[in-house]
Amino acid sequence: DEIGLPAGVLNVVNGHRDVSQQLVRDPRVDKIGFTGSSAVGRQIAGVAGERLARYTLELGGKSAAVILDDYDLAVAAAARSRQQ
């Protein structure tokens, strides 16, 4: 509402597997975005490929970080390696 998107343009759904599978298979869903495991990403890609749906997958990472251009990349990488 704050930025003026019309109702229904962006919908974020956190759900269980049965709800997610239904949404991924539904032809009324124009674009699928998923963040999670590679195994589930493969399943989504397979279903999306069958129906030629657009999708974006962010897979396999844990504790992702956004590093801005004014931060020392070496420091960020060292902190990340200590977390693993």
VMD Tcl script that builds the backbone (N, CA, C; Angstrom):
set m [mol new atoms 252]
animate dup $m
set s [atomselect $m all]
$s set {name element resname resid chain x y z} {
  {N N ASP 1 A 0.822 -1.193 0.000}
  {CA C ASP 1 A 0.000 0.000 0.000}
  {C C ASP 1 A 0.868 1.259 0.000}
  {N N GLU 2 A 1.938 1.239 0.798}
  {CA C GLU 2 A 2.766 2.433 0.950}
  {C C GLU 2 A 3.430 2.866 -0.353}
  {N N ILE 3 A 3.765 1.909 -1.221}
  {CA C ILE 3 A 4.443 2.288 -2.465}
  {C C ILE 3 A 3.510 2.288 -3.674}
  {N N GLY 4 A 2.246 2.004 -3.447}
  {CA C GLY 4 A 1.266 2.112 -4.515}
  {C C GLY 4 A 1.074 0.897 -5.401}
  {N N LEU 5 A 1.533 -0.274 -4.967}
  {CA C LEU 5 A 1.275 -1.488 -5.761}
  {C C LEU 5 A -0.208 -1.819 -5.710}
  {N N PRO 6 A -0.800 -2.125 -6.842}
  {CA C PRO 6 A -2.211 -2.528 -6.832}
  {C C PRO 6 A -2.389 -3.856 -6.086}
  {N N ALA 7 A -3.531 -4.036 -5.517}
  {CA C ALA 7 A -3.839 -5.272 -4.788}
  {C C ALA 7 A -3.627 -6.484 -5.689}
  {N N GLY 8 A -2.972 -7.507 -5.156}
  {CA C GLY 8 A -2.772 -8.759 -5.876}
  {C C GLY 8 A -1.529 -8.813 -6.740}
  {N N VAL 9 A -0.801 -7.720 -6.891}
  {CA C VAL 9 A 0.405 -7.728 -7.732}
  {C C VAL 9 A 1.518 -8.522 -7.072}
  {N N LEU 10 A 1.682 -8.365 -5.775}
  {CA C LEU 10 A 2.705 -9.089 -5.026}
  {C C LEU 10 A 2.046 -9.790 -3.857}
  {N N ASN 11 A 2.241 -11.096 -3.790}
  {CA C ASN 11 A 1.699 -11.879 -2.687}
  {C C ASN 11 A 2.814 -12.745 -2.123}
  {N N VAL 12 A 3.049 -12.652 -0.834}
  {CA C VAL 12 A 4.047 -13.464 -0.157}
  {C C VAL 12 A 3.301 -14.486 0.684}
  {N N VAL 13 A 3.607 -15.760 0.450}
  {CA C VAL 13 A 2.903 -16.826 1.153}
  {C C VAL 13 A 3.921 -17.716 1.845}
  {N N ASN 14 A 3.783 -17.836 3.136}
  {CA C ASN 14 A 4.556 -18.816 3.900}
  {C C ASN 14 A 3.595 -19.944 4.208}
  {N N GLY 15 A 3.888 -21.118 3.688}
  {CA C GLY 15 A 2.936 -22.196 3.894}
  {C C GLY 15 A 3.615 -23.538 3.966}
  {N N HIS 16 A 2.812 -24.525 4.227}
  {CA C HIS 16 A 3.309 -25.888 4.285}
  {C C HIS 16 A 3.394 -26.467 2.870}
  {N N ARG 17 A 3.957 -27.624 2.784}
  {CA C ARG 17 A 4.224 -28.259 1.498}
  {C C ARG 17 A 2.977 -28.362 0.617}
  {N N ASP 18 A 1.846 -28.769 1.171}
  {CA C ASP 18 A 0.655 -28.963 0.346}
  {C C ASP 18 A 0.184 -27.640 -0.265}
  {N N VAL 19 A 0.233 -26.567 0.493}
  {CA C VAL 19 A -0.159 -25.252 -0.021}
  {C C VAL 19 A 0.824 -24.801 -1.100}
  {N N SER 20 A 2.097 -24.976 -0.828}
  {CA C SER 20 A 3.133 -24.563 -1.777}
  {C C SER 20 A 3.021 -25.325 -3.094}
  {N N GLN 21 A 2.826 -26.623 -3.019}
  {CA C GLN 21 A 2.695 -27.426 -4.238}
  {C C GLN 21 A 1.497 -26.979 -5.063}
  {N N GLN 22 A 0.419 -26.674 -4.394}
  {CA C GLN 22 A -0.781 -26.223 -5.093}
  {C C GLN 22 A -0.519 -24.898 -5.812}
  {N N LEU 23 A 0.167 -23.974 -5.152}
  {CA C LEU 23 A 0.472 -22.686 -5.768}
  {C C LEU 23 A 1.421 -22.830 -6.957}
  {N N VAL 24 A 2.439 -23.677 -6.822}
  {CA C VAL 24 A 3.402 -23.869 -7.905}
  {C C VAL 24 A 2.731 -24.468 -9.139}
  {N N ARG 25 A 1.742 -25.313 -8.942}
  {CA C ARG 25 A 1.049 -25.949 -10.059}
  {C C ARG 25 A -0.080 -25.104 -10.646}
  {N N ASP 26 A -0.509 -24.090 -9.954}
  {CA C ASP 26 A -1.666 -23.294 -10.378}
  {C C ASP 26 A -1.321 -22.384 -11.561}
  {N N PRO 27 A -2.018 -22.524 -12.684}
  {CA C PRO 27 A -1.715 -21.711 -13.870}
  {C C PRO 27 A -2.011 -20.223 -13.678}
  {N N ARG 28 A -2.724 -19.862 -12.634}
  {CA C ARG 28 A -3.000 -18.443 -12.371}
  {C C ARG 28 A -1.821 -17.736 -11.711}
  {N N VAL 29 A -0.842 -18.508 -11.238}
  {CA C VAL 29 A 0.356 -17.928 -10.630}
  {C C VAL 29 A 1.338 -17.618 -11.750}
  {N N ASP 30 A 1.615 -16.326 -11.947}
  {CA C ASP 30 A 2.452 -15.892 -13.067}
  {C C ASP 30 A 3.946 -16.057 -12.822}
  {N N LYS 31 A 4.384 -15.944 -11.588}
  {CA C LYS 31 A 5.820 -15.980 -11.277}
  {C C LYS 31 A 6.008 -16.605 -9.916}
  {N N ILE 32 A 6.984 -17.494 -9.809}
  {CA C ILE 32 A 7.278 -18.185 -8.563}
  {C C ILE 32 A 8.660 -17.743 -8.093}
  {N N GLY 33 A 8.772 -17.333 -6.862}
  {CA C GLY 33 A 10.058 -17.041 -6.245}
  {C C GLY 33 A 10.209 -17.927 -5.026}
  {N N PHE 34 A 11.352 -18.599 -4.909}
  {CA C PHE 34 A 11.540 -19.535 -3.803}
  {C C PHE 34 A 12.933 -19.378 -3.216}
  {N N THR 35 A 13.009 -19.374 -1.909}
  {CA C THR 35 A 14.279 -19.409 -1.191}
  {C C THR 35 A 14.244 -20.619 -0.284}
  {N N GLY 36 A 15.226 -21.500 -0.445}
  {CA C GLY 36 A 15.243 -22.689 0.396}
  {C C GLY 36 A 16.197 -23.740 -0.126}
  {N N SER 37 A 15.867 -24.976 0.122}
  {CA C SER 37 A 16.771 -26.083 -0.185}
  {C C SER 37 A 16.847 -26.378 -1.678}
  {N N SER 38 A 17.974 -26.946 -2.062}
  {CA C SER 38 A 18.171 -27.344 -3.461}
  {C C SER 38 A 17.196 -28.446 -3.872}
  {N N ALA 39 A 16.897 -29.353 -2.954}
  {CA C ALA 39 A 15.977 -30.448 -3.272}
  {C C ALA 39 A 14.594 -29.922 -3.633}
  {N N VAL 40 A 14.086 -28.999 -2.847}
  {CA C VAL 40 A 12.770 -28.423 -3.143}
  {C C VAL 40 A 12.848 -27.558 -4.398}
  {N N GLY 41 A 13.945 -26.846 -4.563}
  {CA C GLY 41 A 14.133 -26.043 -5.771}
  {C C GLY 41 A 14.068 -26.880 -7.038}
  {N N ARG 42 A 14.638 -28.078 -7.000}
  {CA C ARG 42 A 14.566 -28.991 -8.151}
  {C C ARG 42 A 13.121 -29.367 -8.468}
  {N N GLN 43 A 12.349 -29.632 -7.424}
  {CA C GLN 43 A 10.942 -29.982 -7.627}
  {C C GLN 43 A 10.178 -28.814 -8.240}
  {N N ILE 44 A 10.412 -27.623 -7.722}
  {CA C ILE 44 A 9.733 -26.439 -8.251}
  {C C ILE 44 A 10.130 -26.211 -9.701}
  {N N ALA 45 A 11.419 -26.323 -10.008}
  {CA C ALA 45 A 11.886 -26.126 -11.381}
  {C C ALA 45 A 11.243 -27.140 -12.325}
  {N N GLY 46 A 11.079 -28.379 -11.862}
  {CA C GLY 46 A 10.452 -29.401 -12.698}
  {C C GLY 46 A 9.006 -29.074 -13.020}
  {N N VAL 47 A 8.263 -28.688 -12.002}
  {CA C VAL 47 A 6.850 -28.345 -12.203}
  {C C VAL 47 A 6.731 -27.083 -13.056}
  {N N ALA 48 A 7.548 -26.082 -12.746}
  {CA C ALA 48 A 7.504 -24.831 -13.517}
  {C C ALA 48 A 7.875 -25.084 -14.969}
  {N N GLY 49 A 8.821 -25.967 -15.195}
  {CA C GLY 49 A 9.211 -26.309 -16.564}
  {C C GLY 49 A 8.091 -26.987 -17.333}
  {N N GLU 50 A 7.348 -27.844 -16.648}
  {CA C GLU 50 A 6.227 -28.526 -17.295}
  {C C GLU 50 A 5.178 -27.542 -17.789}
  {N N ARG 51 A 4.940 -26.496 -17.009}
  {CA C ARG 51 A 3.892 -25.543 -17.398}
  {C C ARG 51 A 4.448 -24.235 -17.955}
  {N N LEU 52 A 5.779 -24.221 -18.178}
  {CA C LEU 52 A 6.462 -23.046 -18.737}
  {C C LEU 52 A 6.215 -21.785 -17.911}
  {N N ALA 53 A 6.268 -21.942 -16.592}
  {CA C ALA 53 A 6.085 -20.818 -15.671}
  {C C ALA 53 A 7.434 -20.156 -15.399}
  {N N ARG 54 A 7.403 -18.861 -15.167}
  {CA C ARG 54 A 8.618 -18.147 -14.777}
  {C C ARG 54 A 8.888 -18.415 -13.300}
  {N N TYR 55 A 10.177 -18.537 -12.952}
  {CA C TYR 55 A 10.521 -18.763 -11.554}
  {C C TYR 55 A 11.930 -18.266 -11.264}
  {N N THR 56 A 12.154 -17.962 -9.988}
  {CA C THR 56 A 13.462 -17.559 -9.487}
  {C C THR 56 A 13.743 -18.377 -8.252}
  {N N LEU 57 A 14.937 -18.975 -8.201}
  {CA C LEU 57 A 15.294 -19.815 -7.064}
  {C C LEU 57 A 16.564 -19.285 -6.399}
  {N N GLU 58 A 16.538 -19.205 -5.087}
  {CA C GLU 58 A 17.717 -18.873 -4.281}
  {C C GLU 58 A 17.934 -20.091 -3.398}
  {N N LEU 59 A 18.930 -20.911 -3.763}
  {CA C LEU 59 A 19.020 -22.246 -3.172}
  {C C LEU 59 A 20.289 -22.500 -2.370}
  {N N GLY 60 A 20.146 -23.380 -1.414}
  {CA C GLY 60 A 21.277 -23.996 -0.756}
  {C C GLY 60 A 22.026 -23.162 0.255}
  {N N GLY 61 A 21.841 -21.884 0.254}
  {CA C GLY 61 A 22.590 -21.046 1.186}
  {C C GLY 61 A 21.963 -21.039 2.562}
  {N N LYS 62 A 22.769 -20.761 3.543}
  {CA C LYS 62 A 22.268 -20.638 4.908}
  {C C LYS 62 A 22.814 -19.336 5.466}
  {N N SER 63 A 21.961 -18.567 6.081}
  {CA C SER 63 A 22.372 -17.305 6.681}
  {C C SER 63 A 23.000 -16.378 5.647}
  {N N ALA 64 A 22.281 -16.138 4.605}
  {CA C ALA 64 A 22.783 -15.258 3.545}
  {C C ALA 64 A 23.022 -13.858 4.092}
  {N N ALA 65 A 23.936 -13.143 3.459}
  {CA C ALA 65 A 24.261 -11.785 3.897}
  {C C ALA 65 A 24.298 -10.865 2.688}
  {N N VAL 66 A 23.891 -9.635 2.904}
  {CA C VAL 66 A 24.010 -8.596 1.887}
  {C C VAL 66 A 25.188 -7.728 2.301}
  {N N ILE 67 A 26.164 -7.612 1.411}
  {CA C ILE 67 A 27.362 -6.832 1.696}
  {C C ILE 67 A 27.337 -5.598 0.808}
  {N N LEU 68 A 27.312 -4.448 1.422}
  {CA C LEU 68 A 27.252 -3.190 0.682}
  {C C LEU 68 A 28.641 -2.790 0.196}
  {N N ASP 69 A 28.665 -1.912 -0.793}
  {CA C ASP 69 A 29.929 -1.562 -1.441}
  {C C ASP 69 A 30.908 -0.802 -0.546}
  {N N ASP 70 A 30.463 -0.303 0.594}
  {CA C ASP 70 A 31.382 0.415 1.481}
  {C C ASP 70 A 31.929 -0.467 2.609}
  {N N TYR 71 A 31.686 -1.787 2.530}
  {CA C TYR 71 A 32.168 -2.710 3.555}
  {C C TYR 71 A 33.332 -3.520 3.011}
  {N N ASP 72 A 34.237 -3.892 3.856}
  {CA C ASP 72 A 35.420 -4.660 3.463}
  {C C ASP 72 A 35.020 -6.113 3.179}
  {N N LEU 73 A 35.134 -6.510 1.948}
  {CA C LEU 73 A 34.736 -7.858 1.526}
  {C C LEU 73 A 35.545 -8.942 2.234}
  {N N ALA 74 A 36.825 -8.705 2.463}
  {CA C ALA 74 A 37.668 -9.684 3.151}
  {C C ALA 74 A 37.191 -9.909 4.586}
  {N N VAL 75 A 36.769 -8.850 5.256}
  {CA C VAL 75 A 36.248 -8.970 6.617}
  {C C VAL 75 A 34.961 -9.790 6.607}
  {N N ALA 76 A 34.093 -9.520 5.651}
  {CA C ALA 76 A 32.830 -10.256 5.546}
  {C C ALA 76 A 33.087 -11.736 5.265}
  {N N ALA 77 A 34.023 -12.028 4.373}
  {CA C ALA 77 A 34.334 -13.418 4.039}
  {C C ALA 77 A 34.916 -14.149 5.241}
  {N N ALA 78 A 35.776 -13.475 5.999}
  {CA C ALA 78 A 36.366 -14.099 7.178}
  {C C ALA 78 A 35.303 -14.384 8.224}
  {N N ALA 79 A 34.367 -13.458 8.404}
  {CA C ALA 79 A 33.281 -13.666 9.376}
  {C C ALA 79 A 32.421 -14.837 8.947}
  {N N ARG 80 A 32.146 -14.946 7.660}
  {CA C ARG 80 A 31.318 -16.040 7.135}
  {C C ARG 80 A 32.002 -17.393 7.348}
  {N N SER 81 A 33.320 -17.456 7.108}
  {CA C SER 81 A 34.023 -18.733 7.250}
  {C C SER 81 A 34.059 -19.175 8.714}
  {N N ARG 82 A 34.074 -18.234 9.656}
  {CA C ARG 82 A 34.037 -18.582 11.081}
  {C C ARG 82 A 32.680 -19.140 11.478}
  {N N GLN 83 A 31.612 -18.731 10.801}
  {CA C GLN 83 A 30.256 -19.192 11.137}
  {C C GLN 83 A 30.035 -20.636 10.709}
  {N N GLN 84 A 30.744 -21.069 9.722}
  {CA C GLN 84 A 30.526 -22.421 9.193}
  {C C GLN 84 A 31.293 -23.362 10.019}
}
mol reanalyze $m
mol bondsrecalc $m
mol representation Tube
mol addrep $m
